[in-house]
Amino acid sequence: MVKTLIPKLTLMIGALAATMFILSGCVTVTDQWDNHKKKHHAKNLVYDAVEVIERDGRRALDQFNENPWNEGDAYLFVFKMDGEQVFHGIAPEKNGNNRLGESDINGVFVVESMIEIVRQNGSGWMTYHRESTETGEVGEKRSFVHGAMMDGDEVFVGSGYYHKE
């Protein structure tokens, strides 16, 4: 009896281990797909917003308070190149404030870094750490920023997502 039980147990343990391995991979694949979708959504949102800002100027900001421009952690932000926040999709109390000198938990000067990306490349991605507006937890945020002209002022538009490992 013991001789027949051991192979069956070994087979069951092996099957359980294989199932756990496959399921853990599915979670990773799901997170990667979620990151991929969020990355493309943020970038497309910024490209669309740049087009509207360059066409409509400051009037565009009123449109940005509505969906689909802002949904959960996916929201737009607009800054002048001197660090003044012109628009924040979910925290309008930040509008009009100069945000130069603010850093994330690792000491990264976020707005200065975004300005540098726009000045050097016109657009690009950056990674920093912020408290999520949805969960309240600090996480790795990746934002896409792109330069634009708004009523004669040089600005940059951005949106981002919280990256899942």
C-alpha positions as CSV (number, residue, x, y, z in Angstrom):
1,M,0.0,0.0,0.0
2,V,2.8,2.4,0.9
3,K,4.6,1.6,-2.4
4,T,1.5,2.7,-4.4
5,L,0.8,5.7,-2.2
6,I,4.2,7.3,-2.6
7,P,4.1,7.6,-6.4
8,K,0.6,9.0,-6.2
9,L,1.6,11.6,-3.6
10,T,4.7,12.5,-5.6
11,L,2.5,12.9,-8.7
12,M,0.0,15.1,-6.7
13,I,2.7,17.3,-5.2
14,G,4.3,17.7,-8.7
15,A,1.0,18.6,-10.2
16,L,0.3,21.1,-7.4
17,A,3.8,22.7,-7.8
18,A,3.3,23.0,-11.6
19,T,-0.2,24.6,-11.1
20,M,1.3,27.1,-8.6
21,F,4.1,27.9,-11.0
22,I,1.7,28.4,-13.9
23,L,-0.6,30.6,-11.8
24,S,2.2,32.7,-10.5
25,G,3.2,33.3,-14.1
26,C,-0.3,34.3,-15.1
27,V,-0.4,37.0,-12.5
28,T,2.9,38.3,-13.8
29,V,1.6,38.2,-17.4
30,T,-1.6,39.9,-16.3
31,D,0.3,42.7,-14.6
32,Q,2.6,43.1,-17.6
33,W,-0.5,43.4,-19.9
34,D,-2.1,45.9,-17.5
35,N,1.1,48.0,-17.5
36,H,1.2,47.8,-21.3
37,K,-2.4,49.0,-21.6
38,K,-1.9,51.8,-19.0
39,K,1.4,52.9,-20.7
40,H,-0.3,53.3,-24.1
41,H,-3.4,54.9,-22.6
42,A,-1.2,57.6,-20.9
43,K,0.8,58.3,-24.0
44,N,-2.3,58.5,-26.2
45,L,-4.1,60.7,-23.7
46,V,-1.1,63.1,-23.7
47,Y,-0.9,63.2,-27.5
48,D,-4.6,64.0,-27.7
49,A,-4.4,66.7,-25.1
50,V,-1.4,68.3,-26.8
51,E,-3.5,68.5,-30.0
52,V,-6.4,70.1,-28.2
53,I,-4.2,72.6,-26.2
54,E,-2.4,73.7,-29.3
55,R,-5.7,74.2,-31.1
56,D,-7.9,75.7,-28.3
57,G,-5.3,77.2,-25.9
58,R,-6.4,77.7,-22.3
59,R,-10.0,76.9,-23.2
60,A,-8.9,73.3,-23.6
61,L,-8.3,73.1,-19.8
62,D,-12.1,73.2,-19.1
63,Q,-12.6,70.1,-21.3
64,F,-9.9,68.3,-19.3
65,N,-12.1,68.2,-16.2
66,E,-14.4,65.7,-17.8
67,N,-14.0,62.0,-18.7
68,P,-12.4,60.5,-20.6
69,W,-9.6,62.8,-19.8
70,N,-9.4,61.8,-16.1
71,E,-10.2,58.4,-14.8
72,G,-8.8,57.2,-11.5
73,D,-5.0,57.3,-11.5
74,A,-5.0,58.2,-15.2
75,Y,-5.3,62.0,-15.3
76,L,-3.8,64.9,-17.1
77,F,-1.4,67.5,-15.8
78,V,-0.1,70.6,-17.5
79,F,2.8,72.8,-16.4
80,K,4.4,75.9,-17.7
81,M,8.2,75.5,-18.2
82,D,8.9,77.7,-15.2
83,G,7.3,75.0,-12.9
84,E,3.8,76.6,-12.5
85,Q,1.1,73.9,-12.5
86,V,-1.6,75.1,-14.9
87,F,-3.8,72.1,-14.6
88,H,-4.2,69.0,-12.5
89,G,-6.9,66.6,-13.4
90,I,-7.9,65.5,-9.9
91,A,-6.4,68.0,-7.6
92,P,-7.3,71.5,-8.8
93,E,-6.0,73.1,-5.6
94,K,-2.5,72.5,-7.1
95,N,-3.3,74.8,-10.1
96,G,-1.4,78.1,-10.0
97,N,1.3,76.7,-7.6
98,N,5.0,76.6,-8.6
99,R,6.0,73.0,-7.9
100,L,9.8,73.3,-8.6
101,G,11.7,71.9,-5.7
102,E,9.2,69.2,-4.8
103,S,10.8,65.7,-4.7
104,D,9.6,62.2,-4.5
105,I,10.6,59.8,-1.6
106,N,13.9,59.1,-3.3
107,G,14.8,62.8,-3.7
108,V,14.0,63.0,-7.4
109,F,12.9,66.5,-8.4
110,V,9.9,65.5,-10.5
111,V,8.9,68.7,-12.2
112,E,12.6,69.7,-12.9
113,S,13.2,66.2,-14.4
114,M,10.1,66.5,-16.6
115,I,11.1,70.0,-17.8
116,E,14.6,68.6,-18.7
117,I,13.0,65.7,-20.7
118,V,10.9,68.1,-22.7
119,R,13.8,70.5,-23.3
120,Q,16.1,67.8,-24.4
121,N,13.8,65.5,-26.4
122,G,10.4,67.2,-26.8
123,S,8.8,64.3,-25.0
124,G,9.6,61.2,-23.0
125,W,9.0,58.9,-20.0
126,M,10.2,59.3,-16.5
127,T,9.9,57.2,-13.4
128,Y,9.4,58.4,-9.8
129,H,7.5,57.5,-6.7
130,R,4.2,59.0,-5.6
131,E,1.3,58.3,-3.4
132,S,-1.5,56.8,-5.4
133,T,-4.6,58.9,-5.5
134,E,-6.7,55.7,-5.5
135,T,-5.0,53.5,-2.9
136,G,-3.0,56.0,-0.9
137,E,0.1,53.8,-1.1
138,V,3.4,55.0,-2.4
139,G,4.2,53.3,-5.7
140,E,6.4,53.5,-8.8
141,K,4.8,56.0,-11.2
142,R,5.7,56.3,-14.8
143,S,4.7,59.4,-16.6
144,F,4.8,60.5,-20.2
145,V,5.4,64.2,-20.9
146,H,5.2,66.2,-24.1
147,G,5.9,69.8,-24.9
148,A,3.2,72.1,-26.4
149,M,2.4,75.7,-27.0
150,M,-0.6,77.1,-25.2
151,D,-1.6,80.7,-26.1
152,G,2.1,81.6,-26.8
153,D,3.4,79.9,-23.6
154,E,5.6,76.9,-23.7
155,V,4.0,74.2,-21.5
156,F,4.2,70.4,-21.1
157,V,1.4,68.0,-20.8
158,G,1.7,64.7,-18.9
159,S,-0.1,61.6,-17.7
160,G,1.1,58.5,-16.0
161,Y,0.3,55.2,-14.4
162,Y,1.4,53.2,-11.4
163,H,3.6,50.3,-12.6
164,K,2.9,46.9,-11.2
165,E,5.9,44.5,-10.7
